[in-house]
Amino acid sequence: MPLPQRDITPIASSYEAITIDDTAGGVALTPPDAARYAFWRLETADIRVTTDGTAPTTTAGILIHNDETGWLTEPEEVRRFLAIRTTATSGSLRVIYYQ
């Protein structure tokens, strides 16, 4: 999935792997301060996510299936991203941040 067209070319700045478990309120990303975008890939198990700062639950939020990929295309989406697993198995989210 390509990054939406922008006036600048993003530069990859860092990477992290996050375990998405059943933490109440959701698991947040830990982007570097300069991160403007993020590319992610979900491995292992389905999760639910929000990007508006509200807490996801096992039934509320956008459902992301194992092996899906996607982009967070706004700095606020990157900073407000929260996720929670939907079953007893935790998901593994791989994230590359761009500035």
Biopython code that builds the backbone (N, CA, C, O; Angstrom):
import numpy as np
from Bio.PDB.StructureBuilder import StructureBuilder

atoms = [
    (1, "MET", "N", (0.847, -1.164, 0.000)),
    (1, "MET", "CA", (0.000, 0.000, 0.000)),
    (1, "MET", "C", (0.899, 1.236, 0.000)),
    (1, "MET", "O", (1.671, 1.411, 0.943)),
    (2, "PRO", "N", (0.834, 2.093, -1.008)),
    (2, "PRO", "CA", (1.715, 3.259, -1.086)),
    (2, "PRO", "C", (1.255, 4.372, -0.156)),
    (2, "PRO", "O", (0.075, 4.471, 0.180)),
    (3, "LEU", "N", (2.193, 5.197, 0.249)),
    (3, "LEU", "CA", (1.902, 6.373, 1.053)),
    (3, "LEU", "C", (1.154, 7.378, 0.199)),
    (3, "LEU", "O", (1.528, 7.593, -0.954)),
    (4, "PRO", "N", (0.103, 8.004, 0.729)),
    (4, "PRO", "CA", (-0.599, 9.026, -0.050)),
    (4, "PRO", "C", (0.363, 10.120, -0.506)),
    (4, "PRO", "O", (1.355, 10.404, 0.164)),
    (5, "GLN", "N", (0.061, 10.728, -1.648)),
    (5, "GLN", "CA", (0.927, 11.764, -2.223)),
    (5, "GLN", "C", (1.066, 12.947, -1.276)),
    (5, "GLN", "O", (0.075, 13.433, -0.730)),
    (6, "ARG", "N", (2.285, 13.404, -1.087)),
    (6, "ARG", "CA", (2.602, 14.556, -0.241)),
    (6, "ARG", "C", (3.576, 15.448, -0.997)),
    (6, "ARG", "O", (4.126, 15.052, -2.025)),
    (7, "ASP", "N", (3.785, 16.653, -0.481)),
    (7, "ASP", "CA", (4.710, 17.590, -1.098)),
    (7, "ASP", "C", (6.172, 17.259, -0.818)),
    (7, "ASP", "O", (7.069, 17.786, -1.476)),
    (8, "ILE", "N", (6.413, 16.384, 0.160)),
    (8, "ILE", "CA", (7.780, 16.026, 0.520)),
    (8, "ILE", "C", (7.941, 14.513, 0.454)),
    (8, "ILE", "O", (6.958, 13.772, 0.457)),
    (9, "THR", "N", (9.171, 14.071, 0.397)),
    (9, "THR", "CA", (9.454, 12.643, 0.442)),
    (9, "THR", "C", (9.785, 12.267, 1.881)),
    (9, "THR", "O", (10.744, 12.798, 2.441)),
    (10, "PRO", "N", (9.018, 11.366, 2.496)),
    (10, "PRO", "CA", (9.298, 10.990, 3.878)),
    (10, "PRO", "C", (10.596, 10.196, 3.987)),
    (10, "PRO", "O", (10.979, 9.477, 3.064)),
    (11, "ILE", "N", (11.259, 10.336, 5.117)),
    (11, "ILE", "CA", (12.509, 9.640, 5.395)),
    (11, "ILE", "C", (12.286, 8.723, 6.590)),
    (11, "ILE", "O", (11.850, 9.176, 7.648)),
    (12, "ALA", "N", (12.583, 7.435, 6.427)),
    (12, "ALA", "CA", (12.441, 6.494, 7.540)),
    (12, "ALA", "C", (13.392, 6.904, 8.649)),
    (12, "ALA", "O", (14.575, 7.152, 8.413)),
    (13, "SER", "N", (12.854, 6.973, 9.880)),
    (13, "SER", "CA", (13.684, 7.439, 10.988)),
    (13, "SER", "C", (13.861, 6.414, 12.095)),
    (13, "SER", "O", (14.870, 6.448, 12.799)),
    (14, "SER", "N", (12.913, 5.507, 12.270)),
    (14, "SER", "CA", (13.069, 4.490, 13.312)),
    (14, "SER", "C", (12.043, 3.375, 13.133)),
    (14, "SER", "O", (11.134, 3.465, 12.307)),
    (15, "TYR", "N", (12.214, 2.328, 13.927)),
    (15, "TYR", "CA", (11.394, 1.125, 13.858)),
    (15, "TYR", "C", (11.103, 0.666, 15.274)),
    (15, "TYR", "O", (11.922, 0.854, 16.174)),
    (16, "GLU", "N", (9.939, 0.064, 15.475)),
    (16, "GLU", "CA", (9.665, -0.602, 16.745)),
    (16, "GLU", "C", (8.718, -1.770, 16.527)),
    (16, "GLU", "O", (7.932, -1.787, 15.580)),
    (17, "ALA", "N", (8.807, -2.737, 17.415)),
    (17, "ALA", "CA", (7.881, -3.863, 17.459)),
    (17, "ALA", "C", (7.144, -3.759, 18.785)),
    (17, "ALA", "O", (7.766, -3.669, 19.843)),
    (18, "ILE", "N", (5.819, -3.770, 18.727)),
    (18, "ILE", "CA", (5.001, -3.581, 19.915)),
    (18, "ILE", "C", (4.089, -4.788, 20.099)),
    (18, "ILE", "O", (3.465, -5.255, 19.146)),
    (19, "THR", "N", (4.016, -5.285, 21.324)),
    (19, "THR", "CA", (3.068, -6.334, 21.650)),
    (19, "THR", "C", (1.749, -5.672, 22.022)),
    (19, "THR", "O", (1.685, -4.867, 22.952)),
    (20, "ILE", "N", (0.701, -6.019, 21.290)),
    (20, "ILE", "CA", (-0.622, -5.484, 21.557)),
    (20, "ILE", "C", (-1.360, -6.497, 22.430)),
    (20, "ILE", "O", (-1.833, -7.528, 21.953)),
    (21, "ASP", "N", (-1.446, -6.176, 23.709)),
    (21, "ASP", "CA", (-2.071, -7.093, 24.660)),
    (21, "ASP", "C", (-3.420, -6.549, 25.112)),
    (21, "ASP", "O", (-4.058, -5.782, 24.391)),
    (22, "ASP", "N", (-3.854, -6.946, 26.312)),
    (22, "ASP", "CA", (-5.164, -6.521, 26.811)),
    (22, "ASP", "C", (-5.057, -5.382, 27.824)),
    (22, "ASP", "O", (-5.905, -5.269, 28.709)),
    (23, "THR", "N", (-4.034, -4.541, 27.711)),
    (23, "THR", "CA", (-3.869, -3.403, 28.603)),
    (23, "THR", "C", (-5.111, -2.513, 28.545)),
    (23, "THR", "O", (-5.527, -2.086, 27.468)),
    (24, "ALA", "N", (-5.698, -2.237, 29.712)),
    (24, "ALA", "CA", (-6.872, -1.369, 29.769)),
    (24, "ALA", "C", (-6.516, 0.001, 29.211)),
    (24, "ALA", "O", (-5.482, 0.565, 29.568)),
    (25, "GLY", "N", (-7.359, 0.537, 28.343)),
    (25, "GLY", "CA", (-7.094, 1.825, 27.717)),
    (25, "GLY", "C", (-6.326, 1.712, 26.420)),
    (25, "GLY", "O", (-6.273, 2.674, 25.655)),
    (26, "GLY", "N", (-5.727, 0.557, 26.151)),
    (26, "GLY", "CA", (-5.009, 0.331, 24.902)),
    (26, "GLY", "C", (-3.510, 0.550, 25.019)),
    (26, "GLY", "O", (-3.026, 1.178, 25.961)),
    (27, "VAL", "N", (-2.793, 0.024, 24.053)),
    (27, "VAL", "CA", (-1.344, 0.156, 23.954)),
    (27, "VAL", "C", (-1.045, 1.261, 22.951)),
    (27, "VAL", "O", (-1.590, 1.269, 21.847)),
    (28, "ALA", "N", (-0.182, 2.191, 23.334)),
    (28, "ALA", "CA", (0.174, 3.314, 22.465)),
    (28, "ALA", "C", (1.475, 3.028, 21.714)),
    (28, "ALA", "O", (2.286, 2.205, 22.138)),
    (29, "LEU", "N", (1.653, 3.719, 20.600)),
    (29, "LEU", "CA", (2.938, 3.709, 19.903)),
    (29, "LEU", "C", (3.903, 4.602, 20.674)),
    (29, "LEU", "O", (3.482, 5.430, 21.482)),
    (30, "THR", "N", (5.187, 4.432, 20.424)),
    (30, "THR", "CA", (6.189, 5.305, 21.036)),
    (30, "THR", "C", (7.060, 5.902, 19.928)),
    (30, "THR", "O", (8.235, 5.560, 19.796)),
    (31, "PRO", "N", (6.464, 6.805, 19.131)),
    (31, "PRO", "CA", (7.194, 7.375, 17.993)),
    (31, "PRO", "C", (8.235, 8.403, 18.448)),
    (31, "PRO", "O", (8.101, 8.995, 19.519)),
    (32, "PRO", "N", (9.260, 8.608, 17.640)),
    (32, "PRO", "CA", (10.180, 9.709, 17.925)),
    (32, "PRO", "C", (9.444, 11.039, 17.732)),
    (32, "PRO", "O", (8.442, 11.099, 17.020)),
    (33, "ASP", "N", (9.937, 12.088, 18.360)),
    (33, "ASP", "CA", (9.266, 13.392, 18.294)),
    (33, "ASP", "C", (9.037, 13.875, 16.866)),
    (33, "ASP", "O", (8.022, 14.514, 16.589)),
    (34, "ALA", "N", (9.951, 13.583, 15.968)),
    (34, "ALA", "CA", (9.865, 14.095, 14.598)),
    (34, "ALA", "C", (8.969, 13.258, 13.682)),
    (34, "ALA", "O", (8.805, 13.606, 12.512)),
    (35, "ALA", "N", (8.388, 12.166, 14.182)),
    (35, "ALA", "CA", (7.587, 11.275, 13.333)),
    (35, "ALA", "C", (6.350, 11.985, 12.798)),
    (35, "ALA", "O", (5.580, 12.578, 13.554)),
    (36, "ARG", "N", (6.173, 11.914, 11.485)),
    (36, "ARG", "CA", (4.998, 12.499, 10.834)),
    (36, "ARG", "C", (4.069, 11.430, 10.282)),
    (36, "ARG", "O", (2.862, 11.648, 10.177)),
    (37, "TYR", "N", (4.628, 10.266, 9.926)),
    (37, "TYR", "CA", (3.870, 9.163, 9.356)),
    (37, "TYR", "C", (4.357, 7.864, 9.985)),
    (37, "TYR", "O", (5.427, 7.812, 10.591)),
    (38, "ALA", "N", (3.556, 6.819, 9.830)),
    (38, "ALA", "CA", (3.991, 5.497, 10.275)),
    (38, "ALA", "C", (3.403, 4.445, 9.333)),
    (38, "ALA", "O", (2.235, 4.518, 8.951)),
    (39, "PHE", "N", (4.222, 3.478, 8.973)),
    (39, "PHE", "CA", (3.776, 2.310, 8.224)),
    (39, "PHE", "C", (3.765, 1.154, 9.206)),
    (39, "PHE", "O", (4.726, 0.972, 9.953)),
    (40, "TRP", "N", (2.682, 0.357, 9.221)),
    (40, "TRP", "CA", (2.594, -0.743, 10.166)),
    (40, "TRP", "C", (2.198, -2.051, 9.482)),
    (40, "TRP", "O", (1.589, -2.069, 8.412)),
    (41, "ARG", "N", (2.566, -3.128, 10.140)),
    (41, "ARG", "CA", (2.162, -4.476, 9.733)),
    (41, "ARG", "C", (1.793, -5.228, 10.997)),
    (41, "ARG", "O", (2.552, -5.229, 11.966)),
    (42, "LEU", "N", (0.629, -5.868, 10.994)),
    (42, "LEU", "CA", (0.170, -6.647, 12.132)),
    (42, "LEU", "C", (0.486, -8.113, 11.912)),
    (42, "LEU", "O", (0.216, -8.667, 10.846)),
    (43, "GLU", "N", (1.060, -8.733, 12.926)),
    (43, "GLU", "CA", (1.384, -10.160, 12.885)),
    (43, "GLU", "C", (0.775, -10.845, 14.110)),
    (43, "GLU", "O", (0.602, -10.209, 15.149)),
    (44, "THR", "N", (0.462, -12.085, 14.003)),
    (44, "THR", "CA", (0.057, -12.980, 15.084)),
    (44, "THR", "C", (-1.443, -13.030, 15.352)),
    (44, "THR", "O", (-2.025, -14.115, 15.316)),
    (45, "ALA", "N", (-2.100, -11.882, 15.624)),
    (45, "ALA", "CA", (-3.511, -11.930, 16.022)),
    (45, "ALA", "C", (-4.215, -10.608, 15.713)),
    (45, "ALA", "O", (-3.571, -9.567, 15.587)),
    (46, "ASP", "N", (-5.537, -10.661, 15.594)),
    (46, "ASP", "CA", (-6.337, -9.468, 15.314)),
    (46, "ASP", "C", (-6.320, -8.495, 16.495)),
    (46, "ASP", "O", (-6.170, -8.896, 17.649)),
    (47, "ILE", "N", (-6.478, -7.200, 16.177)),
    (47, "ILE", "CA", (-6.544, -6.155, 17.190)),
    (47, "ILE", "C", (-7.633, -5.157, 16.808)),
    (47, "ILE", "O", (-8.154, -5.201, 15.694)),
    (48, "ARG", "N", (-7.974, -4.262, 17.724)),
    (48, "ARG", "CA", (-8.835, -3.110, 17.435)),
    (48, "ARG", "C", (-8.033, -1.859, 17.763)),
    (48, "ARG", "O", (-7.276, -1.829, 18.733)),
    (49, "VAL", "N", (-8.210, -0.814, 16.933)),
    (49, "VAL", "CA", (-7.446, 0.415, 17.115)),
    (49, "VAL", "C", (-8.344, 1.645, 17.060)),
    (49, "VAL", "O", (-9.424, 1.633, 16.471)),
    (50, "THR", "N", (-7.853, 2.710, 17.699)),
    (50, "THR", "CA", (-8.446, 4.040, 17.567)),
    (50, "THR", "C", (-7.300, 5.015, 17.314)),
    (50, "THR", "O", (-6.158, 4.757, 17.696)),
    (51, "THR", "N", (-7.611, 6.129, 16.670)),
    (51, "THR", "CA", (-6.588, 7.155, 16.429)),
    (51, "THR", "C", (-7.079, 8.537, 16.860)),
    (51, "THR", "O", (-6.492, 9.556, 16.493)),
    (52, "ASP", "N", (-8.151, 8.560, 17.635)),
    (52, "ASP", "CA", (-8.678, 9.847, 18.104)),
    (52, "ASP", "C", (-8.462, 10.055, 19.598)),
    (52, "ASP", "O", (-8.961, 11.025, 20.168)),
    (53, "GLY", "N", (-7.719, 9.148, 20.236)),
    (53, "GLY", "CA", (-7.439, 9.277, 21.656)),
    (53, "GLY", "C", (-8.399, 8.526, 22.558)),
    (53, "GLY", "O", (-8.141, 8.401, 23.755)),
    (54, "THR", "N", (-9.509, 8.018, 22.013)),
    (54, "THR", "CA", (-10.415, 7.214, 22.837)),
    (54, "THR", "C", (-9.859, 5.806, 22.979)),
    (54, "THR", "O", (-9.146, 5.314, 22.104)),
    (55, "ALA", "N", (-10.191, 5.172, 24.078)),
    (55, "ALA", "CA", (-9.667, 3.829, 24.358)),
    (55, "ALA", "C", (-10.410, 2.773, 23.548)),
    (55, "ALA", "O", (-11.641, 2.738, 23.564)),
    (56, "PRO", "N", (-9.680, 1.912, 22.840)),
    (56, "PRO", "CA", (-10.327, 0.799, 22.155)),
    (56, "PRO", "C", (-10.697, -0.295, 23.158)),
    (56, "PRO", "O", (-10.134, -0.371, 24.250)),
    (57, "THR", "N", (-11.642, -1.128, 22.771)),
    (57, "THR", "CA", (-11.985, -2.312, 23.561)),
    (57, "THR", "C", (-12.014, -3.496, 22.604)),
    (57, "THR", "O", (-11.751, -3.340, 21.412)),
    (58, "THR", "N", (-12.326, -4.658, 23.112)),
    (58, "THR", "CA", (-12.382, -5.838, 22.248)),
    (58, "THR", "C", (-13.517, -5.759, 21.237)),
    (58, "THR", "O", (-13.550, -6.532, 20.279)),
    (59, "THR", "N", (-14.458, -4.818, 21.444)),
    (59, "THR", "CA", (-15.578, -4.669, 20.515)),
    (59, "THR", "C", (-15.705, -3.260, 19.933)),
    (59, "THR", "O", (-16.533, -3.042, 19.048)),
    (60, "ALA", "N", (-14.907, -2.298, 20.406)),
    (60, "ALA", "CA", (-14.989, -0.913, 19.923)),
    (60, "ALA", "C", (-13.655, -0.494, 19.320)),
    (60, "ALA", "O", (-12.594, -0.780, 19.875)),
    (61, "GLY", "N", (-13.716, 0.176, 18.195)),
    (61, "GLY", "CA", (-12.523, 0.563, 17.455)),
    (61, "GLY", "C", (-12.520, -0.143, 16.112)),
    (61, "GLY", "O", (-13.378, -0.981, 15.837)),
    (62, "ILE", "N", (-11.562, 0.197, 15.292)),
    (62, "ILE", "CA", (-11.457, -0.409, 13.962)),
    (62, "ILE", "C", (-10.763, -1.763, 14.087)),
    (62, "ILE", "O", (-9.687, -1.862, 14.677)),
    (63, "LEU", "N", (-11.371, -2.786, 13.538)),
    (63, "LEU", "CA", (-10.804, -4.129, 13.573)),
    (63, "LEU", "C", (-9.709, -4.250, 12.521)),
    (63, "LEU", "O", (-9.936, -3.979, 11.341)),
    (64, "ILE", "N", (-8.533, -4.656, 12.952)),
    (64, "ILE", "CA", (-7.397, -4.903, 12.061)),
    (64, "ILE", "C", (-7.083, -6.397, 12.145)),
    (64, "ILE", "O", (-6.867, -6.938, 13.229)),
    (65, "HIS", "N", (-7.062, -7.044, 10.997)),
    (65, "HIS", "CA", (-6.816, -8.483, 10.954)),
    (65, "HIS", "C", (-5.336, -8.801, 10.833)),
    (65, "HIS", "O", (-4.555, -8.023, 10.284)),
    (66, "ASN", "N", (-4.971, -9.957, 11.355)),
    (66, "ASN", "CA", (-3.606, -10.459, 11.227)),
    (66, "ASN", "C", (-3.155, -10.386, 9.766)),
    (66, "ASN", "O", (-3.921, -10.708, 8.858)),
    (67, "ASP", "N", (-1.932, -9.969, 9.551)),
    (67, "ASP", "CA", (-1.287, -9.840, 8.240)),
    (67, "ASP", "C", (-1.706, -8.597, 7.455)),
    (67, "ASP", "O", (-1.298, -8.446, 6.304)),
    (68, "GLU", "N", (-2.502, -7.711, 8.035)),
    (68, "GLU", "CA", (-2.831, -6.454, 7.353)),
    (68, "GLU", "C", (-1.683, -5.457, 7.517)),
    (68, "GLU", "O", (-0.888, -5.539, 8.453)),
    (69, "THR", "N", (-1.625, -4.518, 6.577)),
    (69, "THR", "CA", (-0.666, -3.417, 6.638)),
    (69, "THR", "C", (-1.423, -2.116, 6.438)),
    (69, "THR", "O", (-2.554, -2.115, 5.951)),
    (70, "GLY", "N", (-0.799, -1.015, 6.815)),
    (70, "GLY", "CA", (-1.441, 0.271, 6.597)),
    (70, "GLY", "C", (-0.525, 1.426, 6.979)),
    (70, "GLY", "O", (0.584, 1.234, 7.477)),
    (71, "TRP", "N", (-1.023, 2.620, 6.732)),
    (71, "TRP", "CA", (-0.298, 3.856, 7.032)),
    (71, "TRP", "C", (-1.084, 4.696, 8.019)),
    (71, "TRP", "O", (-2.315, 4.721, 7.989)),
    (72, "LEU", "N", (-0.369, 5.379, 8.888)),
    (72, "LEU", "CA", (-0.911, 6.501, 9.653)),
    (72, "LEU", "C", (-0.318, 7.715, 8.965)),
    (72, "LEU", "O", (0.902, 7.876, 8.941)),
    (73, "THR", "N", (-1.166, 8.577, 8.402)),
    (73, "THR", "CA", (-0.676, 9.625, 7.496)),
    (73, "THR", "C", (-0.686, 11.029, 8.082)),
    (73, "THR", "O", (-0.383, 11.994, 7.380)),
    (74, "GLU", "N", (-1.026, 11.151, 9.344)),
    (74, "GLU", "CA", (-1.018, 12.450, 10.014)),
    (74, "GLU", "C", (-0.288, 12.315, 11.352)),
    (74, "GLU", "O", (-0.437, 11.299, 12.030)),
    (75, "PRO", "N", (0.493, 13.314, 11.740)),
    (75, "PRO", "CA", (1.210, 13.243, 13.026)),
    (75, "PRO", "C", (0.289, 12.966, 14.216)),
    (75, "PRO", "O", (0.665, 12.225, 15.124)),
    (76, "GLU", "N", (-0.906, 13.549, 14.222)),
    (76, "GLU", "CA", (-1.829, 13.317, 15.342)),
    (76, "GLU", "C", (-2.329, 11.878, 15.385)),
    (76, "GLU", "O", (-2.551, 11.338, 16.469)),
    (77, "GLU", "N", (-2.511, 11.249, 14.229)),
    (77, "GLU", "CA", (-2.884, 9.830, 14.199)),
    (77, "GLU", "C", (-1.795, 8.976, 14.843)),
    (77, "GLU", "O", (-2.086, 8.054, 15.605)),
    (78, "VAL", "N", (-0.555, 9.289, 14.532)),
    (78, "VAL", "CA", (0.579, 8.545, 15.088)),
    (78, "VAL", "C", (0.592, 8.679, 16.605)),
    (78, "VAL", "O", (0.780, 7.690, 17.313)),
    (79, "ARG", "N", (0.394, 9.887, 17.105)),
    (79, "ARG", "CA", (0.473, 10.137, 18.538)),
    (79, "ARG", "C", (-0.751, 9.663, 19.321)),
    (79, "ARG", "O", (-0.643, 9.364, 20.510)),
    (80, "ARG", "N", (-1.905, 9.593, 18.674)),
    (80, "ARG", "CA", (-3.128, 9.189, 19.374)),
    (80, "ARG", "C", (-3.487, 7.719, 19.177)),
    (80, "ARG", "O", (-4.488, 7.257, 19.723)),
    (81, "PHE", "N", (-2.698, 6.981, 18.415)),
    (81, "PHE", "CA", (-2.961, 5.571, 18.129)),
    (81, "PHE", "C", (-2.994, 4.764, 19.428)),
    (81, "PHE", "O", (-2.083, 4.856, 20.251)),
    (82, "LEU", "N", (-4.042, 3.983, 19.597)),
    (82, "LEU", "CA", (-4.169, 3.045, 20.719)),
    (82, "LEU", "C", (-4.712, 1.734, 20.172)),
    (82, "LEU", "O", (-5.527, 1.736, 19.250)),
    (83, "ALA", "N", (-4.265, 0.614, 20.735)),
    (83, "ALA", "CA", (-4.697, -0.699, 20.245)),
    (83, "ALA", "C", (-4.873, -1.675, 21.400)),
    (83, "ALA", "O", (-4.243, -1.543, 22.449)),
    (84, "ILE", "N", (-5.746, -2.658, 21.183)),
    (84, "ILE", "CA", (-5.966, -3.730, 22.156)),
    (84, "ILE", "C", (-6.232, -5.022, 21.387)),
    (84, "ILE", "O", (-6.796, -4.998, 20.293)),
    (85, "ARG", "N", (-5.825, -6.142, 21.964)),
    (85, "ARG", "CA", (-6.090, -7.418, 21.287)),
    (85, "ARG", "C", (-7.566, -7.753, 21.397)),
    (85, "ARG", "O", (-8.260, -7.251, 22.281)),
    (86, "THR", "N", (-8.047, -8.608, 20.493)),
    (86, "THR", "CA", (-9.466, -8.974, 20.483)),
    (86, "THR", "C", (-9.723, -10.381, 21.017)),
    (86, "THR", "O", (-10.870, -10.759, 21.252)),
    (87, "THR", "N", (-8.656, -11.155, 21.208)),
    (87, "THR", "CA", (-8.787, -12.531, 21.711)),
    (87, "THR", "C", (-7.748, -12.744, 22.812)),
    (87, "THR", "O", (-7.140, -11.785, 23.288)),
    (88, "ALA", "N", (-7.549, -13.970, 23.207)),
    (88, "ALA", "CA", (-6.564, -14.294, 24.244)),
    (88, "ALA", "C", (-5.127, -14.215, 23.726)),
    (88, "ALA", "O", (-4.184, -14.274, 24.515)),
    (89, "THR", "N", (-4.952, -14.083, 22.420)),
    (89, "THR", "CA", (-3.617, -14.017, 21.826)),
    (89, "THR", "C", (-3.247, -12.571, 21.524)),
    (89, "THR", "O", (-4.022, -11.846, 20.900)),
    (90, "SER", "N", (-2.062, -12.152, 21.965)),
    (90, "SER", "CA", (-1.593, -10.789, 21.698)),
    (90, "SER", "C", (-1.113, -10.656, 20.266)),
    (90, "SER", "O", (-0.574, -11.600, 19.688)),
    (91, "GLY", "N", (-1.315, -9.474, 19.697)),
    (91, "GLY", "CA", (-0.826, -9.178, 18.355)),
    (91, "GLY", "C", (0.575, -8.589, 18.427)),
    (91, "GLY", "O", (0.965, -8.033, 19.454)),
    (92, "SER", "N", (1.312, -8.706, 17.370)),
    (92, "SER", "CA", (2.635, -8.105, 17.260)),
    (92, "SER", "C", (2.573, -7.074, 16.141)),
    (92, "SER", "O", (2.388, -7.424, 14.976)),
    (93, "LEU", "N", (2.729, -5.805, 16.498)),
    (93, "LEU", "CA", (2.651, -4.724, 15.533)),
    (93, "LEU", "C", (4.054, -4.234, 15.227)),
    (93, "LEU", "O", (4.780, -3.821, 16.131)),
    (94, "ARG", "N", (4.445, -4.277, 13.950)),
    (94, "ARG", "CA", (5.748, -3.792, 13.488)),
    (94, "ARG", "C", (5.516, -2.425, 12.863)),
    (94, "ARG", "O", (4.654, -2.276, 11.997)),
    (95, "VAL", "N", (6.280, -1.423, 13.298)),
    (95, "VAL", "CA", (6.036, -0.049, 12.856)),
    (95, "VAL", "C", (7.330, 0.603, 12.399)),
    (95, "VAL", "O", (8.353, 0.523, 13.079)),
    (96, "ILE", "N", (7.276, 1.253, 11.234)),
    (96, "ILE", "CA", (8.383, 2.079, 10.751)),
    (96, "ILE", "C", (7.879, 3.517, 10.771)),
    (96, "ILE", "O", (6.829, 3.823, 10.206)),
    (97, "TYR", "N", (8.636, 4.395, 11.425)),
    (97, "TYR", "CA", (8.263, 5.807, 11.516)),
    (97, "TYR", "C", (9.024, 6.609, 10.464)),
    (97, "TYR", "O", (10.177, 6.313, 10.147)),
    (98, "TYR", "N", (8.358, 7.625, 9.934)),
    (98, "TYR", "CA", (8.933, 8.485, 8.915)),
    (98, "TYR", "C", (8.822, 9.946, 9.362)),
    (98, "TYR", "O", (7.875, 10.343, 10.041)),
    (99, "GLN", "N", (9.817, 10.722, 8.959)),
    (99, "GLN", "CA", (9.764, 12.168, 9.236)),
    (99, "GLN", "C", (9.809, 12.959, 7.964)),
    (99, "GLN", "O", (9.775, 14.189, 8.001)),
]
sb = StructureBuilder()
sb.init_structure("model")
sb.init_model(0)
sb.init_chain("A")
sb.init_seg("    ")
for serial, (resi, resn, name, xyz) in enumerate(atoms, 1):
    if name == "N":
        sb.init_residue(resn, " ", resi, " ")
    sb.init_atom(name, np.array(xyz, "f"), 0.0, 1.0, " ", f" {name:<3s}", serial, name[0])
structure = sb.get_structure()
